[in-house]
Every structure is written in structure tokens, then in C-alpha cells.
């Protein structure tokens, strides 16, 4: 029985490796010839495996909902979201003919990290719909490369309190470098320390990134730093 169980485990391992090995990506680019300035570049998993389908659906959904004006109705159709964005812009120009503001929706995604245990996709979104400035944000989408199912922070971090302390200590060091010795409650608008909404991974370690308004004021912009795996590994569910 042990022999057959070992063979089953081996075959399952080889299957997962084969599934991951077949996970390749190609860039997809979408733009419009007129109207609002819309440029969307992002990776799509090639092939028809379940993992590829799951990953593509999640990426499409994220991008479409970043661009979409209707937050109450989630969508996975990127092209439809782009068309609606442009329609809203056209309506804006009709209502405010003297406005010289040209709306923008710029999206750029890339494979940040790919290992047998984790796939990390980073997506940078810039939206401008008039006003003093646009909104720029970066998010990380993390997946199980064998199934294509998304990982949550809780899936990836085994000790949230311990990891939070590690990130907080590194954040204080970053603030000291910038000569901005602010208390945590000042950085987080009167609240205690918080982990960023999403965390990323690359070859060297864990990417900690706080978007504008997620920490401090708009003027401070994005706060980003790297925690090497030598420090982060004790808190990760993978190594």
C-alpha cells in the first residue's frame, strides 16, 4: 500500500510540475484611436488549462473593475469597461465643451515573480477624469501557479502579528531615511499600524507597497520597500 501511495504522490507532484511548466504568458495590448487616452497592457496566461483560465479571469476582472465607473456591478470584460470609460468621457466633453481635460486610463501589468509555489502579477493603474491630478495605484495579484486560484495575505503569511512587526520596523527605517520621523498614527490617519492592502514578491524578497492615501498624504506618494527573504522566510507559507 505504501508503494502505491508513494507512486500516487509522485505522480501528483509530477502533474503539478507539468501544469506549472506549461504556464506561459503573452502580452495583451488594448488602446482606442480616439476619445479618451486609453492604453492597457497586461499579461495573459497562454493555453486552455484550468490554471490559465482562472488567472486570466482574475486579471481581467481586476483591470475591468479598476476602469469601470459602476462599482456596484462587477465585470470581467476589459474591452467593455474601456468602451464605457470612453462613453463617459464623450458625455463629459458634450456637457463641458470648454474643458481641455482629456481623460486617461493607463494600465500596465507584468509578471513580477513566478516560482513553483507562487505567481505574482503587478498591475499599475493610472486614472485621470479631470481635476487637479489623476490617481495612480499599484496592486499585486498572487496566485497558486498550479491551480490559478488567488492567494490571500493570510494564505501567504503564517504569522500575521510577527510579520506585521517586521514590516512596521522596516517602515520606520524607511521613514528615517526620508527624515520623516512620524508616529504610526500620523502615517495611518490616527489608526495603528496596518499592513498594505496587497503585498508582492520578486526574486529578492517581499515587496511592501503602500499606495497614495493608504499611508500619509497624497504629497508623500507611494511608499515602497523590500524585505529580503532572509528576514521574511520565517513568516511565509512557502520558501
C-alpha positions in Angstrom: 0.0 0.0 0.0 2.8 2.4 0.9 4.4 1.7 -2.5 1.2 2.6 -4.4 0.7 5.7 -2.2 4.2 6.8 -2.9 3.6 6.4 -6.6 0.4 8.4 -6.3 2.2 11.2 -4.5 5.0 11.2 -7.1 2.5 11.3 -10.0 0.6 14.1 -8.4 3.9 16.1 -7.9 4.9 15.5 -11.5 1.4 16.6 -12.7 1.6 19.8 -10.7 5.1 20.5 -12.1 3.9 19.8 -15.6 1.0 22.1 -15.1 3.2 24.9 -13.8 5.8 24.3 -16.5 3.1 24.9 -19.1 2.1 28.2 -17.7 3.5 30.8 -20.1 2.4 34.4 -20.7 1.9 36.8 -23.6 1.3 40.5 -23.5 -2.2 41.8 -24.5 -2.4 45.5 -25.6 -5.6 47.4 -26.0 -6.0 51.1 -27.0 -8.5 53.4 -28.6 -7.7 55.5 -31.7 -9.7 58.5 -30.5 -11.5 59.9 -27.5 -10.0 59.4 -24.0 -6.4 58.3 -23.8 -6.7 54.6 -23.0 -3.8 52.2 -23.1 -4.0 48.8 -21.4 -1.0 46.4 -21.4 -1.2 43.2 -19.3 0.0 39.6 -19.3 -2.4 36.8 -20.2 -1.7 33.1 -19.5 -1.4 31.1 -22.7 -3.2 27.8 -23.1 -6.5 26.3 -22.0 -5.6 24.8 -18.7 -7.8 25.5 -15.7 -5.0 27.4 -14.1 -4.6 29.7 -17.1 -8.4 30.3 -17.2 -8.5 31.1 -13.5 -5.6 33.5 -13.7 -6.9 35.3 -16.8 -10.3 35.7 -15.3 -8.9 37.2 -12.1 -6.6 39.6 -14.0 -9.4 40.7 -16.4 -11.7 41.2 -13.5 -9.3 43.4 -11.6 -8.5 45.6 -14.6 -12.1 45.9 -15.7 -13.2 47.0 -12.3 -10.4 49.5 -11.9 -11.5 51.2 -15.1 -15.3 50.7 -14.6 -17.5 53.6 -13.4 -20.1 51.2 -11.9 -18.6 49.8 -8.7 -21.9 48.1 -7.8 -21.8 45.7 -10.8 -18.5 43.8 -11.0 -17.3 42.9 -14.5 -14.7 40.7 -16.1 -14.9 42.3 -19.6 -11.9 44.6 -20.1 -13.0 45.8 -23.6 -16.5 46.6 -22.3 -15.1 48.6 -19.4 -12.8 50.5 -21.8 -15.8 51.4 -24.1 -17.8 52.5 -21.1 -15.0 54.7 -19.9 -14.7 56.3 -23.3 -18.5 56.8 -23.4 -18.4 58.6 -20.1 -15.6 60.8 -21.4 -17.6 61.6 -24.5 -20.6 62.6 -22.4 -18.3 64.8 -20.2 -17.0 66.6 -23.3 -20.5 67.2 -24.5 -21.5 68.7 -21.2 -18.3 70.7 -20.7 -17.3 71.8 -24.2 -14.7 74.3 -22.9 -12.9 71.8 -20.9 -9.4 70.9 -22.2 -9.0 67.9 -19.9 -8.5 64.6 -21.7 -9.4 61.7 -19.6 -6.8 58.9 -19.2 -6.9 55.2 -18.3 -3.4 53.8 -18.4 -2.8 50.2 -17.2 0.4 48.2 -17.2 0.7 44.7 -15.8 3.7 42.4 -15.7 4.7 39.0 -14.2 6.7 40.1 -11.2 7.7 36.7 -9.9 7.0 33.1 -10.9 8.1 30.1 -8.9 6.7 26.6 -8.4 4.9 27.9 -5.3 3.7 31.4 -6.3 2.9 33.6 -9.2 2.9 37.3 -8.6 1.4 39.8 -11.1 1.9 43.5 -10.5 -0.6 46.0 -12.1 -0.1 49.7 -12.2 -3.2 51.8 -12.9 -3.4 55.5 -13.6 -6.8 57.1 -14.0 -7.5 60.8 -14.8 -11.0 62.1 -15.1 -10.4 65.8 -14.6 -9.4 67.8 -11.6 -6.0 68.7 -10.2 -4.4 65.3 -10.6 -5.1 61.7 -11.5 -5.0 58.6 -9.3 -2.1 56.2 -9.5 -2.0 52.8 -7.7 -0.1 49.6 -7.8 -1.5 46.3 -6.7 -0.2 42.7 -6.6 -2.3 39.7 -7.6 -0.8 36.5 -6.2 -1.8 33.0 -7.4 -1.2 29.3 -6.9 0.5 28.6 -10.3 -0.7 25.0 -10.3 -4.4 25.8 -9.8 -4.7 29.5 -10.8 -6.5 30.2 -7.5 -5.7 33.6 -5.9 -3.8 33.7 -2.7 -4.9 36.0 0.2 -2.3 37.6 2.5 -3.5 35.0 5.1 -2.6 32.2 2.7 0.9 33.5 2.3 1.7 34.7 5.8 1.7 32.1 8.6 2.3 34.6 11.4 0.4 37.9 10.8 1.4 39.6 14.1 5.1 38.6 13.7 5.2 39.7 10.0 3.4 42.9 10.9 6.1 43.8 13.4 8.7 43.1 10.8 7.1 45.4 8.3 6.5 48.1 10.9 10.2 48.0 11.9 11.2 48.3 8.2 8.7 51.1 7.6 10.2 53.1 10.5 13.7 52.7 8.9 12.3 53.9 5.6 10.7 56.9 7.2 14.0 57.7 9.0 15.8 57.7 5.6 13.4 60.3 4.3 13.9 62.3 7.5 10.2 61.9 8.2 10.0 60.8 11.8 6.3 60.5 12.1 4.3 58.4 14.6 2.4 55.5 13.2 -0.9 57.0 14.0 0.1 60.1 11.9 1.0 57.8 8.9 -2.2 55.9 9.2 -4.6 58.8 9.8 -5.0 58.3 13.5 -5.0 54.5 13.4 -2.5 51.9 14.5 0.0 50.3 12.1 -1.6 48.3 9.2 -0.2 46.0 6.5 -0.6 47.2 2.9 -3.7 46.1 1.0 -1.6 43.8 -1.1 2.0 42.5 -0.9 4.2 41.4 -3.8 7.1 39.1 -4.4 10.2 39.1 -6.6 13.5 37.2 -6.8 14.9 39.0 -3.8 12.1 39.2 -1.3 8.7 40.6 -0.3 7.6 43.9 -1.8 5.9 46.2 0.7 4.0 48.9 -1.1 1.6 51.5 0.3 -0.4 53.4 -2.3 -1.2 57.0 -2.2 -3.8 57.8 0.6 -3.2 54.3 2.0 -0.5 55.8 4.1 0.2 59.5 4.8 -0.9 62.3 2.4 -1.0 62.5 -1.4 2.1 64.6 -1.4 4.2 61.7 0.0 3.2 59.5 -2.9 3.8 55.7 -2.9 5.8 54.2 -0.1 7.7 51.1 -1.2 10.5 49.0 0.2 11.8 45.4 0.0 12.2 42.9 2.8 14.7 40.2 1.8 13.7 36.6 2.1 16.4 36.1 4.8 14.2 38.2 7.1 10.8 37.3 5.8 11.1 33.5 5.3 10.1 32.6 9.0 6.7 34.2 8.4 6.0 32.8 4.9 4.0 29.7 4.0 6.5 29.0 1.2 10.3 29.2 0.9 
